[in-house]
Each structure stands twice: as structure tokens, then as C-alpha cells.
Amino acid sequence: AETEEEISYQANVRVDMGYDLTKYACLDGANVTLTPSLNNMTWSYRHPTTGKKKPHFVQTPFDTFESTATLIDQFITGAQCAALERHAVTVDNPDNGNGPQQHVPLTAKQDTEVVEILLKLQNVVESVVDRQISFTQEPLMVLHSFQSKVTSDGEQCTDGQGGDGAIDTPDSIMELQQSPPNAVGSVTLFCTSTDGAVHYPKSGVHIPGATSVGRALVVAHNEPHEETGLDDYMGEYVFCRPQTPNGEFKVFTFHFN
């Protein structure tokens, strides 16, 4: 039988390998291709004010009995991103313990532009992944904003999250995120990106930021792990920080239960 020391060693090796592969995915400058879609479709949304109906191209880069990832083109505009960002406030000690974050509070629902985004979110989540969502818990959304640590002249700079470490430290390459335990799903809105990406280490799904501006990524968690409450494939994800000089990467996330 394997000793406790051997089991611990093997577990550490697997963790280290997973980290190295994720680090490689984030640092690979040629890795700008979206994970191939398993299924394509069209979702149409009728604007509540104008009544105009607009079709949106929908891709499915991941689909198993445990979880589904769906990517919707042309979901959010630059003006709508700016409306959400206007309401973002810095929270020094959020409940999840991740350090300072930029939260969009529920009071943002008083903004008509924000209301339009929320109505569209409700519609797409119900239509594409058959989930009902509401917007009653703080925060309404979280803004994740990253700037490259390298300027055009090769100098290092602060990264927008308060860090100023060396370019080759883990903190300067990626930021690990985790869905709340027993979450039903999440939405990521891609707003600004020169590079950077969202990467799911356990499924291999890679959504490059530069080619995804304006898109929405909807993840539905179907079978959370019995003990952890997390989706084994899509429950953990990484924000790959921009590595090009003066690069920028901004996304909003929303988790629903």
C-alpha cells in the first residue's frame, strides 16, 4: 500500500503539473484561438424599448452532463460596459476573502442602461441554458480589471489590482477564481481587451480576450461535486493577465444560484 508520504507527493506533482500547464496557456502569445465549438446556433433577442429583434451567433465550447459553456457574440456594447463601470466601487474586504475587489452594487439597477443589460441576461440564460435568474444579492456584478506589468519601453508597472511584483511571478501571470459552492451558473461579460483570457484548467476551455470583446460567456453547473459543491470541470477558472506592453483586460462576472 502507498504510504501517506507517497500519496502526498503524487498529489503535489499533479497540482504542480496543472499549474504549469495553466501558466503555459496564459503565457502562450499565439494562443488566441477560441476553444472549438461543439455546437452552433442562433439566439435572437427583442429589445424591450425599440422592439427590434437581433440575432446573435452562439457557440458551445464545452458540454457535458456536469456543465455547459455557451458563448454569445455581440452581447454587450462599449457604452453598456461603461455604464456598469461607472457604478463600480472598491470593496477592501469582500466576504470571499479574495482581497480588494470592484463591486457593482444593486443600486446600479436604477440606471436604465444597466436594466437593459439585466433584462438581456435574464433572457439569454433562460433561453440558452434553461435557468431562471434574479438580481437580488450583493454585489450585482464584480469588475475584474487588469493592466499589463510591462510598458512600451519594457519597464514594469503596477497591475491595477494593487500588485507590483516581477513579471515572472504567478501573481503577474494569472489570477485563480472559484465559483461559489453550489452555484447554478455564471456569466462573464468581456468588455475591454488587448490580450488576456479566461481559462478553465480542468476542462481546457480557453476564451481569449482580444477576440471576445462584446461577448458573454454563460456557464451552467449541472452536477456540482457532492462534497465540495463545485463543478469539477468549470468550477475553477483563471484570468490570464495581459502580457503585451500597456495591455488591458476587463470583464464583469455574475454568479447565480
C-alpha positions in Angstrom: 0.0 0.0 0.0 1.1 3.5 -0.7 2.4 5.5 2.3 0.9 8.8 3.3 4.1 10.5 2.1 3.9 8.9 -1.4 0.2 9.9 -1.7 1.1 13.5 -0.7 4.0 13.6 -3.1 1.8 12.4 -6.1 -0.9 14.9 -5.2 1.7 17.7 -5.2 3.1 16.6 -8.6 -0.4 16.7 -10.1 -1.0 20.2 -8.6 2.3 21.4 -9.9 1.7 20.0 -13.4 -1.7 21.6 -13.5 -0.3 24.9 -12.5 2.5 24.7 -15.2 0.0 23.8 -17.9 -2.3 26.7 -16.9 0.7 29.1 -16.8 1.7 28.0 -20.3 -1.8 28.6 -21.6 -1.7 32.1 -20.2 1.8 33.0 -21.4 1.4 31.5 -24.9 1.2 34.6 -27.1 0.0 32.5 -30.1 -2.9 31.1 -28.0 -5.6 33.4 -29.4 -7.9 30.8 -30.9 -11.1 30.1 -29.2 -11.7 26.5 -28.0 -13.6 24.8 -30.9 -17.4 24.8 -30.7 -19.2 21.6 -30.3 -22.5 23.1 -31.5 -23.5 26.4 -33.1 -26.9 28.1 -33.0 -28.6 31.5 -33.2 -30.3 33.2 -30.3 -32.5 36.2 -31.1 -33.3 39.0 -28.6 -36.0 41.6 -29.0 -35.1 45.0 -27.5 -37.7 45.8 -24.8 -37.9 49.5 -25.9 -37.4 49.6 -29.6 -39.0 46.2 -30.3 -36.2 45.4 -32.8 -35.1 41.8 -32.9 -31.4 41.0 -33.3 -29.9 37.5 -33.9 -26.7 36.5 -32.0 -24.3 33.8 -33.0 -24.0 31.2 -30.2 -21.1 28.7 -29.7 -20.8 25.8 -27.3 -17.1 25.2 -26.4 -17.9 22.7 -23.6 -20.9 20.5 -23.0 -21.1 17.5 -20.6 -23.7 16.2 -18.1 -21.8 18.1 -15.4 -21.6 21.5 -17.1 -22.1 23.6 -20.2 -20.3 26.7 -21.5 -22.0 28.9 -24.1 -20.5 31.9 -25.8 -22.8 34.6 -27.2 -21.5 37.1 -29.8 -22.2 40.9 -29.7 -23.9 40.7 -26.4 -22.8 43.9 -24.7 -21.7 47.3 -26.2 -18.9 49.6 -25.1 -21.5 52.1 -23.8 -23.1 49.4 -21.7 -19.7 48.3 -20.3 -19.0 52.0 -19.4 -22.4 52.2 -17.6 -21.5 49.2 -15.4 -18.1 50.6 -14.7 -19.5 53.9 -13.6 -21.2 52.2 -10.7 -18.2 50.0 -9.6 -16.9 50.7 -6.1 -13.8 49.2 -4.4 -14.5 46.8 -1.6 -11.5 46.2 0.6 -12.6 43.1 2.4 -15.2 41.1 0.4 -16.8 38.1 2.0 -14.9 35.7 -0.3 -11.6 36.8 1.1 -10.0 37.5 -2.3 -8.7 40.9 -1.3 -9.9 44.3 -2.7 -12.5 43.9 -5.5 -14.5 46.3 -7.6 -18.2 45.6 -7.0 -21.2 46.8 -8.9 -23.9 47.3 -6.2 -27.6 46.6 -6.5 -28.2 50.3 -6.6 -27.0 50.2 -10.2 -30.4 48.8 -11.1 -31.7 52.4 -11.0 -29.7 53.1 -14.2 -31.8 52.4 -17.3 -28.7 51.2 -19.3 -27.9 48.7 -16.6 -31.6 47.5 -16.5 -31.3 46.8 -20.3 -28.2 44.6 -19.6 -30.0 42.7 -16.8 -33.1 42.0 -19.0 -30.9 40.7 -21.7 -29.0 38.5 -19.2 -32.3 37.0 -17.9 -33.5 36.3 -21.4 -30.3 34.6 -22.6 -29.8 32.5 -19.5 -33.4 31.3 -19.7 -33.3 30.7 -23.4 -29.8 29.1 -23.8 -29.2 27.1 -20.6 -32.8 26.9 -19.2 -32.1 28.7 -15.9 -34.1 31.3 -14.0 -32.1 34.1 -12.5 -32.8 37.2 -10.4 -30.7 40.2 -9.3 -31.3 40.5 -5.5 -28.0 39.7 -3.9 -25.0 41.9 -3.4 -22.9 42.5 -5.3 -24.8 42.7 -8.6 -21.6 42.0 -10.5 -17.8 42.1 -10.0 -15.5 44.0 -12.2 -12.1 42.4 -12.9 -9.7 44.9 -14.3 -6.1 44.0 -15.2 -3.3 46.1 -16.7 0.0 44.7 -18.0 3.0 45.0 -15.8 5.1 45.9 -18.8 5.1 49.3 -20.5 6.1 50.0 -24.1 9.6 50.8 -23.1 10.0 47.5 -21.2 9.6 48.9 -17.7 7.4 47.1 -15.2 4.4 48.9 -13.8 1.6 48.4 -11.3 -1.1 46.0 -12.5 -4.4 47.7 -11.5 -5.1 45.2 -8.7 -2.5 46.8 -6.4 0.3 44.4 -7.1 3.8 45.4 -8.3 5.6 42.0 -8.4 8.1 40.8 -11.0 6.8 39.9 -14.4 7.5 36.2 -13.9 5.7 35.7 -10.6 2.5 33.7 -10.6 0.6 36.8 -9.5 1.6 38.7 -12.6 0.6 35.8 -14.9 -2.8 34.7 -13.7 -5.4 35.1 -11.0 -7.3 32.0 -9.8 -11.1 32.3 -9.3 -13.7 29.9 -8.0 -17.4 29.7 -8.4 -19.3 30.0 -5.1 -20.1 26.5 -3.7 -23.4 25.1 -5.1 -23.7 28.0 -7.6 -26.0 27.2 -10.5 -24.0 29.1 -13.1 -22.2 32.3 -14.0 -21.9 34.9 -16.7 -18.7 36.7 -17.8 -19.0 39.8 -19.9 -16.0 40.7 -22.0 -15.6 44.5 -22.2 -12.0 45.6 -22.9 -9.1 43.5 -24.0 -5.8 43.9 -25.9 -4.9 40.4 -24.7 -5.5 38.3 -21.6 -8.0 35.4 -21.4 -10.3 33.3 -19.3 -9.0 29.8 -18.9 -10.6 26.8 -17.3 -7.7 24.4 -16.3 -9.8 21.3 -15.7 -11.7 21.4 -19.0 -9.2 23.1 -21.2 -11.7 25.8 -22.3 -9.8 28.9 -23.3 -11.6 32.2 -24.2 -9.1 34.8 -25.5 -10.0 38.3 -24.6 -8.7 40.1 -27.7 -11.2 38.2 -30.0 -14.1 38.1 -27.5 -14.8 41.8 -26.7 -18.6 42.2 -26.5 -19.2 38.5 -25.9 -20.9 36.9 -23.0 -19.8 33.5 -21.6 -22.6 31.6 -19.8 -21.6 28.6 -17.8 -24.3 26.3 -16.3 -23.3 24.0 -13.5 -25.5 20.9 -13.7 -23.9 18.4 -11.3 -21.8 20.0 -8.5 -19.5 17.7 -6.6 -21.3 16.2 -3.6 -18.6 17.2 -1.1 -17.2 20.5 -2.4 -20.3 21.8 -4.1 -18.1 22.8 -7.0 -18.4 21.9 -10.7 -15.5 19.5 -11.3 -14.8 20.9 -14.8 -15.9 24.5 -14.8 -15.9 25.4 -11.1 -12.4 26.8 -11.1 -11.1 29.3 -13.7 -8.2 31.6 -14.3 -8.0 35.2 -15.5 -4.8 35.3 -17.6 -3.4 38.8 -17.2 -2.3 40.8 -20.3 1.4 40.4 -21.1 1.7 42.8 -24.0 3.1 46.3 -23.3 0.4 48.5 -21.8 -2.1 45.7 -22.2 -5.6 45.8 -20.6 -8.2 43.2 -19.8 -11.6 44.0 -18.3 -14.5 41.6 -17.6 -17.6 41.6 -15.4 -18.8 38.4 -13.7 -22.1 37.5 -12.3 -22.8 34.2 -10.4 -26.3 32.9 -9.9 -27.8 30.3 -7.5 
